[in-house]
Amino acid sequence: MISDAAAFVLPEVGSPEEALRCSDLADLQERAGRNNKLITAVHWAHQHPAESIDPHQLRIAGGDRPIRPGGDGTPEMAGFAVAEFGVHKGWSIGRTQRFIGDALDIRHRLPRLWARLVGYKIDGWQAQKIAQETHHLTLAQALLADEAVADYVGRSDWSQVLRLLEAKIIEVDADRISKLAEEFQTEQGVWVGQSVEHGTKTLFWRGGAPDVIWFEAMVDRIADVLAGRGDTRTKNLRRAAAVGILANPLHALRLLAEDDAPSLFDPDLEGVEDLSGVDLGPAGETEGPGMQPEGPELVEGPGRQAEVDHPVRFPRIDQDRVLARAMVAAIGRLDPARMRPDATLYVHIARETLESGLGVARVEDIGPVVSSLVADWLGRCDVTVKPVIDLNVDLTPVDAYEVPRAMRERMFLKRLTSVFPFSSSRGQGLDLDHSDPYRDGVPGQTREDNLAPLGRREHNLITHGLWNRRQPEPGTFLFRAPHGKVFLVNSTGTHDLGEGPFAHQIWHAATPERSN
């Protein structure tokens, strides 16, 4: 056992290059340590099979028993053997059994992932997470999930790997996922945080995805209306104010109606008497609390009939009634659809899913979902179906620097994520950067095979930093870091080519040809 911590102390780092090399070495050591724990856990389980239990233990109450820490297709082991493996690491029996179960799942149910783990190509915690997410699957289903994701682990951003895994689980276990989705519908609700911090409070809402998207779109719309009225606060502060406005539906309706048709609430009442046909009750009716006008109390007596014959006029109340008639009539003419915000869902469904009726669908900004959920969402909305965009045919290049809207939409339908190495940036908010820098006077530079989606910080690194980027062919990108390391990014993820002669030959071979 190694007990001398001094053996792991880093030597003095004298240059940026040495700092990077030491950091890389530390990563490899950490990966080896994690992976070796999983490898030894498998060996330990195999060395203590169920058959190794003393028959006497099986006959006594509380004796050793076979257990199966892993999922379908993994071997049993002696239950008592778990504790000794755990105490060497300072772990509880429960934690140790879960760890051994993960290791056995990777070894026996995820063979492609196991091969990469024992080759130290991926981190053990990544393999463990995939084992845990697939533990409930049958052996055959787990093998399909392994085939779908193993090659992307360590090459693509981890969040992308998890989305791919989720989609595959839905595909191979659609019936179960559909039932789970129905169960989750009963777990929706609204909660208010108990603490108050400097006059603020927190609201939590868990609802159906389309309802949340719809609500956020309405919040954004009201925030934009406030900006149009001169509100100079940040967008997020205006969004917070919009939620408060929505708590008063009449206020929210007036804001939206005035934004859509400003003349609806014009204080000029000329001509509104023509709307007297609106049924608001008798003109002199003042029923209900707060409706009785102030004035002399009417009492029984000789003067009572005279007061009835000559009623007192209340000009302000008459004016309000006319305005009320105008408002009711005007609101009645409003088209509720025009008050709704626009919310667009990009849903990608394979032909096989449409034919079978149940499978996986990919929804932008949500991720993979079971197709039955999408059917439920669309059944509760006004739906506009857009024509299918053929992504195999590029649009005509343009000369301007700006990317046309149609080209931008196609680019993000082709690739929703940034092409920067190991990037987690995704969505239609990404920048589209010219791979071959734009030059004035050269026609046709803005075209799909010369554009690359990048996050804003990544874009700034390429434009203003010491990073370089090339696109030797559509969908394949090369990046060179400031200290020389070269990365290749394509549909299979990010590949570290290193900083040696081979990497630099690849980099120089991708030098773009300049046309005059």
C-alpha positions in Angstrom: 0.0 0.0 0.0 1.3 3.4 -0.9 1.4 5.8 2.1 3.9 8.4 1.1 1.9 11.4 -0.1 5.1 13.1 -1.2 5.3 10.7 -4.1 2.4 12.5 -5.7 3.6 16.1 -5.2 4.0 17.9 -8.5 7.5 19.1 -9.4 8.0 22.8 -10.0 6.3 23.9 -13.2 8.4 26.2 -15.2 6.4 27.0 -18.4 2.9 27.0 -19.7 3.6 23.9 -21.7 4.8 22.1 -18.6 1.7 23.2 -16.7 -0.5 21.7 -19.5 1.5 18.4 -19.5 1.3 18.1 -15.7 -2.4 18.7 -15.9 -2.8 16.0 -18.6 -0.8 13.6 -16.5 -3.0 14.3 -13.4 -6.1 13.6 -15.5 -4.7 10.3 -16.6 -3.8 9.3 -13.1 -7.2 10.2 -11.8 -8.9 8.2 -14.6 -6.7 5.2 -14.0 -7.5 5.3 -10.3 -11.2 5.4 -10.8 -11.2 2.8 -13.6 -9.0 0.4 -11.6 -11.5 0.5 -8.7 -14.2 -0.7 -11.1 -12.0 -3.3 -12.6 -10.9 -4.7 -9.2 -14.6 -4.7 -8.1 -15.4 -7.1 -11.0 -12.5 -9.3 -10.1 -13.6 -9.4 -6.5 -17.1 -10.4 -7.5 -15.9 -13.1 -9.8 -13.6 -14.4 -7.1 -16.5 -14.8 -4.7 -19.2 -16.4 -6.8 -22.4 -17.8 -5.3 -21.0 -21.3 -5.5 -18.3 -20.3 -3.1 -20.7 -20.0 -0.2 -20.3 -22.7 2.5 -23.4 -24.9 2.4 -23.6 -24.6 6.1 -24.2 -20.8 5.7 -27.2 -21.5 3.5 -28.9 -23.7 6.2 -28.7 -21.2 9.1 -30.8 -18.1 9.6 -28.9 -14.9 8.8 -26.1 -16.8 7.0 -24.4 -15.9 3.8 -26.7 -15.8 0.7 -26.2 -15.3 -3.0 -27.0 -11.8 -4.2 -27.1 -10.2 -7.7 -25.8 -6.6 -7.4 -26.0 -6.1 -11.2 -28.9 -6.2 -13.6 -30.2 -8.9 -15.9 -27.4 -11.0 -17.3 -24.9 -10.4 -14.5 -23.6 -13.2 -12.2 -24.5 -13.7 -8.6 -21.9 -13.4 -5.9 -21.5 -14.2 -2.2 -23.3 -11.5 -0.2 -20.9 -11.5 2.7 -18.0 -10.7 0.4 -19.3 -7.2 -0.2 -18.4 -5.9 3.3 -14.7 -6.7 3.1 -14.2 -4.9 -0.2 -16.0 -1.9 1.2 -14.1 -1.5 4.4 -10.8 -1.2 2.4 -12.3 2.0 1.0 -14.1 3.3 4.0 -17.5 2.6 2.4 -20.8 1.3 3.8 -22.0 -2.1 2.7 -24.9 -0.5 0.8 -22.6 1.8 -1.1 -20.2 -1.0 -1.8 -22.9 -3.3 -3.2 -24.1 -0.5 -5.5 -20.6 0.1 -6.7 -20.0 -3.6 -7.4 -23.4 -3.7 -9.2 -22.3 -0.8 -11.5 -19.0 -2.6 -12.3 -20.8 -5.9 -13.1 -23.3 -4.1 -15.3 -20.5 -2.4 -17.3 -18.6 -5.7 -17.6 -21.5 -8.0 -18.6 -24.1 -5.7 -20.1 -22.1 -2.8 -21.7 -19.2 -4.6 -23.4 -18.2 -1.7 -25.7 -18.1 0.7 -22.8 -16.1 -1.9 -20.8 -13.5 -2.1 -23.5 -13.0 1.6 -23.5 -12.9 1.7 -19.7 -10.1 -0.9 -19.4 -8.3 0.9 -22.1 -8.5 4.1 -20.0 -10.2 6.0 -22.9 -13.1 7.1 -20.7 -13.7 8.0 -17.1 -15.1 5.4 -14.8 -17.8 7.7 -13.4 -19.2 8.1 -17.0 -19.5 4.4 -17.4 -21.1 4.1 -14.0 -23.7 6.7 -14.8 -24.7 4.8 -18.0 -24.8 1.6 -16.1 -27.2 3.2 -13.5 -29.4 4.6 -16.2 -29.7 1.3 -18.0 -29.8 -1.0 -14.9 -33.6 -1.6 -15.3 -33.3 -2.7 -19.0 -33.1 -6.3 -20.1 -29.8 -7.6 -21.2 -30.8 -7.3 -24.9 -32.0 -3.7 -24.4 -28.8 -2.8 -22.5 -26.7 -4.2 -25.3 -28.5 -1.9 -27.8 -28.0 1.1 -25.6 -24.3 0.2 -25.3 -24.0 0.0 -29.1 -25.6 3.4 -29.5 -23.6 5.5 -27.0 -20.2 3.8 -26.2 -18.2 5.4 -29.0 -19.4 8.9 -28.1 -18.4 8.8 -24.4 -15.3 10.9 -23.9 -15.6 12.4 -27.4 -18.8 14.4 -27.2 -20.0 16.7 -24.5 -21.4 14.7 -21.6 -24.8 16.3 -21.8 -25.1 15.3 -25.5 -24.1 11.7 -24.5 -26.9 11.7 -21.9 -29.5 12.9 -24.4 -28.4 10.2 -26.9 -28.7 7.6 -24.1 -32.1 8.9 -23.1 -33.3 8.7 -26.7 -32.1 5.1 -27.0 -33.7 4.0 -23.7 -37.0 5.5 -25.0 -36.6 3.6 -28.2 -35.9 0.2 -26.7 -38.3 0.5 -23.8 -41.0 2.8 -25.2 -44.0 1.1 -23.4 -42.4 1.5 -20.0 -41.3 5.1 -20.6 -44.8 6.0 -21.8 -46.3 4.7 -18.6 -43.7 6.6 -16.6 -44.6 9.8 -18.5 -48.3 9.3 -17.5 -47.3 8.8 -13.8 -45.2 12.0 -13.9 -48.3 14.0 -14.9 -49.6 13.5 -11.3 -46.4 15.0 -9.8 -47.0 18.5 -11.2 -47.5 21.4 -8.8 -46.6 24.9 -7.7 -44.5 25.5 -4.6 -43.5 28.8 -2.8 -40.2 29.0 -1.0 -40.5 29.7 2.7 -37.6 32.1 3.1 -37.8 35.8 2.2 -34.5 37.4 1.1 -34.6 41.2 1.0 -38.2 41.4 -0.1 -38.1 38.6 -2.7 -39.6 35.2 -2.7 -39.1 32.1 -4.8 -41.8 30.3 -6.8 -41.3 26.7 -8.1 -43.5 25.3 -10.8 -43.4 21.8 -12.3 -45.8 21.4 -15.2 -46.2 19.9 -18.6 -43.5 20.9 -21.1 -45.9 22.7 -23.5 -47.5 24.6 -20.6 -44.1 25.8 -19.4 -43.0 26.8 -22.9 -46.3 28.6 -23.5 -46.0 30.4 -20.1 -42.4 31.5 -20.8 -43.4 32.8 -24.2 -46.2 34.9 -22.6 -43.8 36.2 -19.9 -41.4 37.2 -22.7 -44.1 38.9 -24.6 -45.2 41.0 -21.6 -41.6 41.8 -20.9 -41.3 43.1 -24.4 -44.5 45.2 -24.1 -43.0 46.8 -20.9 -39.8 47.6 -22.8 -42.0 49.2 -25.5 -43.6 51.4 -22.8 -40.2 52.7 -21.7 -39.2 50.2 -19.0 -35.4 50.3 -19.0 -34.8 47.4 -16.6 -32.9 44.3 -17.8 -34.9 41.7 -19.7 -34.8 39.3 -16.7 -36.2 42.0 -14.3 -38.9 42.7 -16.8 -39.7 39.0 -17.0 -40.0 38.8 -13.2 -42.4 41.8 -13.3 -44.4 40.1 -16.1 -45.1 37.1 -13.8 -46.5 39.5 -11.3 -48.6 41.1 -14.0 -50.0 37.7 -15.0 -51.3 37.3 -11.4 -53.7 40.1 -12.3 -55.4 38.8 -15.5 -57.3 42.1 -16.2 -54.0 44.1 -16.1 -52.3 41.5 -18.3 -55.2 41.6 -20.8 -55.2 45.4 -21.0 -51.4 45.5 -21.6 -51.7 42.9 -24.4 -54.8 44.4 -25.9 -53.3 47.9 -25.9 -50.2 46.5 -27.5 -52.2 44.8 -30.2 -54.8 47.6 -30.7 -53.8 50.8 -28.9 -57.1 52.6 -29.8 -59.2 50.1 -27.7 -58.6 52.1 -24.5 -58.6 55.6 -26.0 -60.1 58.0 -23.3 -61.9 59.9 -26.0 -65.5 58.7 -25.6 -67.0 60.4 -28.6 -69.2 58.0 -30.5 -69.2 55.2 -27.9 -72.9 55.9 -27.1 -73.6 53.9 -30.3 -72.6 50.8 -28.3 -75.5 51.1 -25.9 -76.9 47.9 -27.3 -74.5 46.0 -25.1 -76.5 44.5 -22.2 -75.2 45.8 -18.9 -78.6 45.9 -17.2 -81.0 48.9 -16.7 -79.4 52.3 -17.1 -80.4 53.3 -13.6 -79.4 50.0 -11.9 -77.0 50.4 -9.0 -77.2 46.9 -7.4 -74.4 45.3 -5.5 -71.9 46.6 -3.0 -70.1 49.7 -4.0 -72.6 50.5 -6.7 -74.9 52.9 -4.7 -74.0 56.5 -5.6 -73.3 58.9 -2.8 -75.9 61.6 -2.3 -79.0 62.6 -0.1 -80.6 59.6 1.5 -84.0 58.8 -0.1 -86.6 58.3 2.6 -90.3 57.6 2.6 -92.5 60.8 2.9 -94.2 63.5 1.0 -91.1 64.5 -1.0 -90.3 61.0 -2.1 -92.4 61.0 -5.3 -90.9 64.3 -6.4 -87.4 63.0 -6.2 -88.4 59.9 -8.2 -90.0 62.1 -10.9 -86.9 64.2 -11.1 -83.9 61.8 -10.6 -80.5 63.2 -9.6 -78.0 62.9 -12.5 -74.5 61.6 -11.8 -72.4 62.6 -14.8 -69.3 60.7 -13.7 -71.2 57.5 -13.2 -72.9 57.9 -16.6 -69.5 58.5 -18.2 -68.1 55.3 -16.6 -71.0 53.3 -17.8 -70.5 54.5 -21.3 -66.8 53.6 -21.1 -67.7 50.2 -19.6 -70.0 49.5 -22.6 -67.2 50.5 -24.9 -64.6 48.3 -23.2 -66.9 45.2 -23.2 -67.8 45.7 -26.8 -64.2 46.2 -27.8 -62.9 43.2 -25.9 -65.7 41.2 -27.5 -64.2 42.0 -30.9 -60.7 40.9 -29.9 -59.4 37.7 -31.4 -58.0 35.7 -28.4 -55.5 34.0 -30.8 -53.9 37.4 -31.3 -53.3 37.7 -27.5 -51.3 34.5 -27.4 -47.6 34.4 -27.7 -45.8 32.6 -30.5 -44.1 29.4 -29.3 -42.4 27.1 -31.8 -41.6 23.5 -31.2 -39.2 21.7 -33.5 -40.1 18.1 -33.4 -38.0 15.4 -35.1 -39.8 12.1 -35.5 -38.5 9.1 -37.5 -40.7 7.5 -40.1 -40.6 4.3 -38.2 -42.1 6.0 -35.1 -44.9 7.5 -37.2 -45.7 4.0 -38.6 -45.6 2.2 -35.3 -47.3 4.9 -33.3 -44.9 4.7 -30.3 -41.2 5.5 -30.2 -38.8 8.4 -29.6 -39.2 12.0 -30.8 -36.6 14.7 -30.4 -37.9 18.1 -29.3 -35.5 21.1 -29.5 -34.7 22.6 -26.0 -36.4 19.6 -24.3 -34.6 16.6 -25.6 -35.8 13.1 -26.4 -39.3 12.2 -25.3 -41.7 9.4 -26.0 -43.8 10.1 -29.0 -47.1 9.7 -27.1 -46.3 12.8 -25.1 -45.9 14.8 -28.3 -49.3 13.6 -29.6 -50.9 14.8 -26.3 -49.2 18.2 -26.5 -50.3 18.9 -30.1 -53.8 17.8 -29.2 -54.2 20.9 -26.9 -52.7 23.6 -29.2 -53.4 25.5 -32.4 -50.9 23.8 -34.6 -49.1 25.2 -37.6 -47.4 22.4 -39.6 -44.4 23.6 -41.6 -43.2 21.7 -44.7 -40.3 19.3 -44.2 -37.0 20.9 -44.9 -34.7 18.8 -47.1 -31.4 19.0 -45.3 -29.6 17.2 -48.1 -29.8 20.1 -50.5 -28.0 23.3 -49.6 -29.4 26.7 -50.2 -27.8 29.0 -52.8 -24.8 30.9 -51.3 -25.2 34.6 -50.7 -22.6 37.4 -51.0 -23.6 39.3 -47.8 -21.9 38.7 -44.5 -25.3 38.2 -42.7 -26.8 34.7 -42.7 -30.3 34.6 -44.2 -33.0 33.4 -41.9 -33.8 30.3 -44.0 -30.2 29.3 -44.1 -29.8 29.8 -40.3 -32.8 27.6 -39.6 -31.4 24.8 -41.9 -28.0 25.0 -40.2 -29.5 24.4 -36.7 -31.7 21.6 -38.0 -28.6 20.0 -39.3 -26.6 20.5 -36.1 -28.0 21.8 -32.8 -24.7 22.0 -31.0 -21.5 24.0 -31.2 -18.6 22.5 -33.1 -16.0 23.8 -30.6 -14.1 20.9 -28.9 -16.1 19.3 -26.1 -18.6 22.2 -26.1 -21.9 22.0 -24.3 -23.4 25.0 -26.1 -26.5 24.3 -28.1 -29.7 25.8 -29.5 -30.7 28.5 -32.0 -29.0 31.2 -30.0 -25.6 30.1 -31.2 -23.5 32.3 -33.6 -22.9 31.1 -37.1 -19.2 31.9 -37.9 -17.5 31.8 -41.3 -15.0 29.0 -41.2 -12.9 30.7 -43.9 -12.9 34.3 -42.6 -15.2 36.7 -44.5 -13.5 39.0 -46.9 -15.2 42.0 -48.7 -15.7 41.6 -52.4 -15.5 37.8 -52.6 -18.9 36.4 -53.8 -20.7 33.4 -52.3 -18.9 33.3 -49.0 -22.0 32.9 -46.8 -22.9 29.3 -47.6 -23.7 26.3 -45.5 -20.4 24.5 -46.0 -18.6 27.6 -44.8 -20.5 28.2 -41.6 -20.0 26.8 -38.1 -22.2 27.1 -35.0 -20.3 28.4 -32.0 -21.2 29.8 -28.6 -20.4 33.5 -28.2 -17.4 33.0 -26.0 -16.1 30.3 -28.3 -16.7 32.6 -31.3 -14.7 35.3 -29.5 -11.8 32.9 -28.9 -11.6 32.2 -32.6 -12.0 35.8 -33.7 -10.0 37.7 -31.1 -7.9 35.0 -29.4 -5.1 32.7 -30.4 -7.3 29.8 -31.4 -7.4 28.7 -35.0 -10.1 26.8 -36.8 -10.4 25.1 -40.2 -13.2 23.2 -42.0 -11.6 20.9 -44.6 -15.0 19.4 -45.6 -18.6 20.0 -44.6 -19.2 18.7 -41.1 -15.5 18.2 -40.2 -13.6 20.9 -38.2 -10.1 21.2 -37.0 -9.1 23.4 -34.0 -5.6 24.4 -32.9 -5.2 25.6 -29.3 -2.8 28.4 -28.5 0.0 26.0 -27.4 -0.3 23.8 -30.4 -2.7 20.9 -29.5 -5.0 20.0 -32.5 -8.6 18.7 -32.1 -10.7 17.1 -34.8 -14.5 17.5 -34.4 -17.1 15.7 -36.5 -20.4 13.9 -36.1 -18.7 11.3 -33.8 -17.5 13.9 -31.3 -14.2 15.5 -30.5 -10.9 13.7 -31.1 -7.6 14.9 -29.5 -4.9 14.6 -32.2 -2.2 15.8 -29.8 0.5 18.3 -30.7 3.1 16.1 -32.5 4.1 15.9 -36.2 1.1 13.9 -37.2 -1.3 16.5 -35.8 0.5 19.3 -37.5 0.5 17.5 -40.8 -3.2 17.1 -40.6 -3.6 20.8 -39.7 -1.5 22.0 -42.6 -3.2 19.6 -45.0 -6.5 21.3 -44.2 -5.2 24.8 -45.2 -8.0 26.4 -47.2 -7.4 27.3 -50.8 -7.7 31.1 -51.3 -9.5 32.3 -54.4 -9.0 35.9 -55.7 
